[in-house]
Amino acid sequence: MTVLPLAELGREYVLYGIAGVICLGVFVSLILTPALSAYGRLWEKAAAGFLSAFILAALVLGGVVIGLVFVYYYTDIVNILHGN
């Protein structure tokens, strides 16, 4: 019997994937769709789409940087919270 590669994933990876899909859907519905519907010409829609993708990249990069800072300074943060 063959085991599917998805069966080997942990629950946290499935939840991360679901959260990523939800966040992408929210981005499309709240940022990309209004940006594209605000313009009529094709080049304006293309520029709005590019700028929306640029915003998405900036948000993802900001989240990664914040996460990496938190992981790097985790012991210091825990020591500050516990009063050590």
C-alpha positions in Angstrom: 0.0 0.0 0.0 1.4 3.4 -0.9 1.3 6.3 1.5 0.3 9.6 0.1 2.9 12.4 0.8 0.1 14.5 2.3 -0.5 11.9 5.0 3.1 12.4 6.2 2.5 16.1 6.9 2.0 17.2 10.5 -1.2 19.0 11.5 0.6 22.3 11.9 1.7 22.3 8.3 -1.9 21.7 7.1 -3.1 24.5 9.4 -0.4 26.8 8.1 -1.5 26.0 4.5 -5.1 26.7 5.4 -4.1 30.0 7.0 -2.1 31.0 4.0 -5.0 30.3 1.6 -7.4 32.3 3.9 -4.9 35.2 4.0 -4.5 35.1 0.2 -8.2 35.2 -0.2 -8.5 38.2 2.1 -5.8 40.0 0.2 -7.5 39.4 -3.1 -10.9 40.4 -1.8 -9.8 43.5 0.2 -6.9 44.9 -1.8 -6.6 43.4 -5.3 -10.3 43.4 -6.4 -11.0 47.1 -5.4 -7.7 48.2 -7.0 -8.5 46.5 -10.3 -12.1 47.6 -10.4 -11.2 51.3 -9.8 -9.6 51.7 -13.2 -11.0 51.2 -16.7 -8.0 51.0 -19.0 -5.9 47.8 -19.3 -2.6 49.5 -18.5 -4.1 51.1 -15.4 -5.4 47.7 -14.2 -2.0 46.2 -14.9 -0.3 49.0 -12.9 -2.8 48.6 -10.0 -2.2 44.8 -10.0 1.6 45.3 -10.0 1.4 47.7 -7.1 -1.0 45.4 -5.2 1.5 42.5 -5.7 4.2 44.9 -4.4 2.1 45.6 -1.3 1.6 41.8 -0.8 5.4 41.2 -1.1 6.1 44.0 1.4 3.5 42.6 3.9 5.0 39.1 3.6 8.5 40.4 3.9 7.5 42.4 7.0 5.9 39.3 8.6 9.0 37.2 7.9 11.3 39.8 9.4 9.2 40.2 12.5 9.0 36.4 12.8 12.8 36.0 12.4 13.4 38.8 15.0 11.1 37.0 17.4 12.8 33.7 16.9 16.3 35.2 17.2 15.5 37.0 20.4 13.2 34.4 21.9 15.3 33.7 25.0 15.7 37.4 25.7 11.9 38.0 25.3 11.1 35.1 27.7 13.6 36.4 30.2 12.1 39.9 30.1 8.6 38.5 30.5 9.6 36.4 33.5 11.6 39.2 35.1 15.0 37.7 34.9 
